């Protein structure tokens, strides 16, 4: 199998070199970029399986890059930034980032998070669980990684796609935030509802005016009953 291709976007040459070494030593193919503008050009010219992204960049900022990327790309984006306040983390998640690692970072944690993201990306994009899910006028195709709502194509991030696939796989089941986090993030749930809430909120906004996902107060989320 070909190696995964990872784009490292970091303007500090030493940090960029370190991240590329972490990636390359793990057997992944790495391409460095040193500005948001360069990263945008590379992401249009080549296909990447994952992007490591700083926020404070020359040219396009990290936030601007994410917003542009998410107009048509679904690969995981892991942000590494010294802007580690709660508001900063929430903002990049809302924009479409899949994970956030504050600087200074631990090399082993960076690699573990890369591996976790790639496992899930491979799972939903590689056809391991093929098939088409439908619920009302909502359709999710696991193999082509495509979602349509009322006949209109919807562009989702990897996390959003996985959350929707989970809910649509058992549309009458109420999933708690802990269950969603464990299955989509593949990590131990620490009781932080905000991460799941932000992704579900983004997902709802992208699906349009029709309400497809219902909040069951005090419990979690489920699909809205067809005709409800």
N, C-alpha and C positions, 0 to 999 in steps of 0.2 A: 504494500500500500504506500502511496506517495506520502511524504511528510506534510504535516499541516503547515500552512503559510501564515505567518504572524507579522503584522505591521507594528513597529514600535515608534511612537510619535512622542519625542522628547527633545527639547531644544538644548538641554545641558549635555555636552558631548560625553562626559564621564558617566552620567546616569544612563544615557542612551546605550553606551558601550556595555555597561554592566547588565542592563536588561537584555540586550542582544546575546550576551554570553550566557545568561540564565536560560534563555530560549533555545539557543543553539546547542548548549551542553545537554539539554533534555531531548535532543533529536529533532527539533522543529526547525523549519526554514524561517530565517528572520530577515526583514528588510527595514533599515532605519529611515526615519524621516525627522527633520529638525524644525519644521514649521507646520502650522495648520494648512497653509496653502499647498505645500509640498504633499502633505498627507492626502488632501482632497484630490490632487492630480493622480497620485499613485492608486488611490482607491477606485478611481474611474478607469484607469488603464489596466489594472490587475485585479485578480480575485484573491481575497484573504479570508482565512477561517476565523481570525480573531484579531482585534486591535487593542494594543496597550496605549493609553492616551493620557498625556499631561494636559492640564487645562490652560495654564499660563504660557501661551505660545506666541511667537511672532506671526504676522499674517493673520489668518483666521485663528480665533481663539478655540480652545477645546470645545466650548459650548457651541460655537458656531459650526464647527466641524461636525459634531454629532447631529445637529439639526439638519445639516445638508445631507449627511450620510443616510439618515433615516427616511429620506424621501424615497429610497429605493433599495436599501441594503438591510439585511437582517442579521449579519454575523455579530457575535458577541463583542461588546466593547467594555473593557475594564479600564476605569479611570484611576490613575495614580496621581495624587495631588497633595500639596501642602495646604490647600484650601479645604480643610477637613471639618468645618463646622457643619452642624445639622442642616442648616439651610442650603449650604453648598451641595451636600450629599443628596438632599431631596430634589434640588433643582436638576442635577445631572441625571438622576433616575427618571424624572419627569420628561426630560429631553429624549431619553431612550438608551442611556447607559445601562449595562446589565450588572455591574459590580463597581465598588469603590474601595480603593486601598489608600489609606493616608500615608503621606511621607513623613518621616523616613520609614521605609518598608523593610520587611524581613524577606530575604531572598527565597526561603523555603515556602513562605506563605504565598508569594507571588506565583511561584511555580504550581503550588497546590490549587490555587484559584484558576489558573490557566487550564490545568488539566480537568478540573471540574466543569468549567465552561465548555471545553471542547467535547467532553463526553456527552453532555446534553445537546450540544449543537449537532453532533454526529447522529445522535439518536433521532432528533426530529427532522433532520435534513437528509439523512442517509437511508430512509425507508425501512428502518428496523421494525417499525410498527406501522406498516402501510395501511392504506384504506382511506375512505372518505367518510367524514362525519357530517350529518346534517341535523339541523334543529330549526324548524320553521323555514324562513328564507335565508338562514345562515348556513354556509357550507365551509368546511375545513378539509383540505386535501393534504394528508400527511406527506405523500410522496413528492408532490410538486411544491410543498410548503406554501400553499396559497389559501387565502381566506376571502370569501365573497359575502357581502351582506346586501340583501335585496338586489343581487345581480352586480353590485359594484365591488371591484377588487379593493381589499383593505391591506395596507402595508403595516406589518407588525414586527416588533423586535423578537428575538429568540425567546425571551422570558414571556412576553405577552402571548406568543403563539402557544407555548407550552401550557400556560394557565388556561387559555381557551380550550385547548385540546383536552386537558384534564376535566374541565367542567362539562364539556360536550360529550365526553366518553360515558358519563353517568349523569345526564342532565337533570334528573329529579333528586339527585343526592345533594345534600348540603355539605360543602367542604369547609372545615374550619380553616382559619388562617394558618394554624400550625400544620395541618395536613398539606395545604398548598405549598407552604414554605419547604417542608421536608421533601415533597415529591418534585417540585420544580427547581429548588436551589440545591437539594441533595445534602443539606447540612442540618445540624442540630438547631432547633428553633429556640431562640433566646427570649421569646416573649415580646419582640418588637413588632407591633402590628403595622407600623408605618411603611415598611418596605413592601409588604403585600398590598396594602391599601393604595399606595402610589401606583403600582403596576396595574392593579385592577381599574383604578381611575383613568389611567392612560388608555387602557384597553377599551373601556366604555366610550371614551371620547372618540376614538378612532372608528368604532363600529357605527357611529352616526346617531341620529336622533332616536331611533327605535331602541327601546330598553331590552337588552338581551340578558343581562346579568343582574340578578336580584340580590340585594343585601338582606340576609336573615339576621336581624339585630341580635347581638349578643352571641351569635354562633359563627357565621361566616358568609359564604356565597354559594349560589346555585344559579342554574339557567332559569329564566322566566318561562313559565308554562306557555306553550303555544296557544295563542288566543286569549291569554290572560290580560 
